[in-house]
Amino acid sequence: MRHDQEPPGLHPLLAGRFSPSRFDPSAVVDDRSLGLLLEAARWAPSAGNSQPWGFFTSRPGEPEHERVLPHLAPSSARWATDAGLLVVTLTRRHVGDTELLYSEFADYDLGQAIAHMTVQAQAMGLAVHQFRAFDLEGLTKELRPNPGWAIVSMIAVGEAAGEPQAGRDRRSVSDLLSAPWSPSE
């Protein structure tokens, strides 16, 4: 891993993005901001325009928030509870009550929607931290998604409390290109 500074030519919204480990608990994600984040996700590309993503949103002070908080793992509860918005992300992998695959690309497409949401948040001065440190079974029982839908991850959105660490560890471009392959003989 290398410590990289902002690469020349990389869009500042991408170069400046980081996953905060602390959020400002006094910062609010208002209805307009929430709407823009969901619109950004809505416009993401997907296989066959299937748009197999869904979200459960909750903000501090809302009853939905109290449904989500008990399912956070201690490692994420330390910082995620201070975010102005918690989003449970879901994907539609199956059709109806069958086990037939709906889309082998459903998780990938959900990732696209979250990436769009992340860039939109960055443009709005908000930070996003995606995580999987929660009780998946408990949260699924709590929220009871419709058949065919599966909870995949959560994201915390809000104003970061503090700056990113100086120098962020990133794999090199050459490693991105070579790591998947065996060395030539």
N, C-alpha and C positions, 0 to 999 in steps of 0.2 A: 504494500500500500504506500502511496505517495501522499504527502501533504501538498495539496494544490491550492494556489490562489486562483482568483477569477481568470479563466482562460480568455485570452484576447478573442473577441468576436462572438463569444457566447452571449446570448440574450441576457441582460441583467436580471430579468425575472427568474431565469433558471439558475444563473450563477449565484444569486443572492439567497436562494431558497435553502432553508435548513429546517430540521425537525427539532423544535425547541423542547427542552426538558423541563421548562417552567413556563407557565402562562400567567398573565396579569389577571387576577381574579376580579378586578373591578371593571375590566373591559367587557362590553356587551356586543354580541353579534345580533344586530337588529333585524327586523323582518325584511327590509330591503336587501341587506347583505345576504341573508339566508336565501332569498329568492334568486339573487344573482349567482350564488354558488350552485344552486340546483339547476339554473338555466345553463351554466357552463357545462355541467355534467350531462344535461339533456342533449347538448349539441355534439357530444363525442361520437366518433365513428364506431360502428359495430358490424360484425359479420352479418351480411344480408339485411342490414338495418334492423336487426332483431332487438336492439336496445335492452339487453337482458339484465338491467340493473335496477335496484330499488334502494331506498334509504329510509331509515327511521331517525328522525332528528329530535334532539332534546337540548334544552338550554336551562341553566340554573333558574330555579324558581318555578319551573313548569312540572306538572305531574309526570310527564314522560321521563324527565331527568331522574326522578326518584326511582323509576323502574329500571334504569340502566346502571346507576351507580353501584348498587350492591354486587353486581357481577364483575366489576373491575378487579383484576389481580392487584395485590398490594404494590407491585412494581409500577404499574400504570396509574393506580389511584393516587400516588404521591404527587403527580403533576397533572393528570388528565381532569381531575375534579375542578381545577381552576380555569379550565378553558371555557370560553363563552358559548361553545357549541360542541356537543358530542354527536357524531353521526355513526349509526350502525349501517354497514354496507351489506347489501344482499345481492345475490345473483340468481337468475332463473336457469337452472341446469336441466330440469326435467319438465315434462309436460303432464299436467294434471296429476292424477294419483298413480301414474305408471313410473317405471324406472327407466323409461326410454330417454336417451340423451336428447336434450333440446338443442344444445350447442356445445361442441367441444371447445368453442372459443369464449364461452360465457365468462369465465374468470378473467381472461385477457381483456375482454370488452369492459368488464367492470373496472379493471385497472386503468383503462383509457379514460373512463368517466371520472375516476378519482384524480387522475393526472390533470384533466381539464379543470376540475374543481380546485386543485392545488395551485395551478398557475393563476386562475382567477383570484383566489384568495391572496396570493402574493401581490397581484396587481392592486388589490384593495388595501394593502398594508396589513394583511392578516397572515398568520403562519398556520401550517398544517402539520400534524404529526400522526401518521398512520401507525396502527399497532394491532397486535393480536393477543395481548396479555389480558385476557378476560375469560370467564367461565362460559365457553361456547354452549355447552349443554344447558346450563342454567338460564342463559340469556335467550336461547331458542325456546325454552319452556315458558319463559316470561312473555316474550313478544309473540309467539305462535304464528310464524309466517305461514302463508298459504302453501298448500302442497306444490312441490316443484321449486320452491324458493329456499335458499340456504344463506345463512349469515356467514360472511367471509372474514370481515375485519371491522375495525372501528377507526374513526379519525377524530382527533381533537382539533378544533379550530378556534383561534383567538389571537390576541396580541401577545407576542413573545415577551417574556420577562427576562431581559438580558440579551446579549449578543451571541452569535455563534462562536464556537471555539475558534481561535486563530488557527488557520490551516486545517482543512478538513481532509480526512483520509479518503482517498478515491483510488480505485484501481486505474492503472494506466490504460490508454487506448490500445496499446500493443497487447496488453494482457487480455483485454476484452476480445481481441481478435484471435489470440493464440490459445487461451486457456481451455476452450472446448475440444481442442484437437490433440491427438497423439503426435509426438515428434516424428518427422519424416525419417525414414531409414536411409 
